[in-house]
Amino acid sequence: MSVASPIDQIAERVERLLVRHEELQRTNVLLQEQVDALARERDALKSRLAAARTRIEAMLEKLPADDATPQGPA
């Protein structure tokens, strides 16, 4: 069994680091795609919320105003 030279050990470690770096880059791309998709979903939900809020406000404006005097048999 031969002992690897310091240069060989360093080269092996550099190779492992390069492989890990490539894995992390791929993971980062996937995570960024998820972030982008979630941001689009959030924006769509915010838009739907604003539209719903507008519709509710329009419906509330059509309701008759409450009177302070009770309406009932005297």
Secondary structure as GFF3:
##gff-version 3
##sequence-region A 1 74
A	DSSP	alpha_helix	6	62	.	.	.	ID=ss1
###
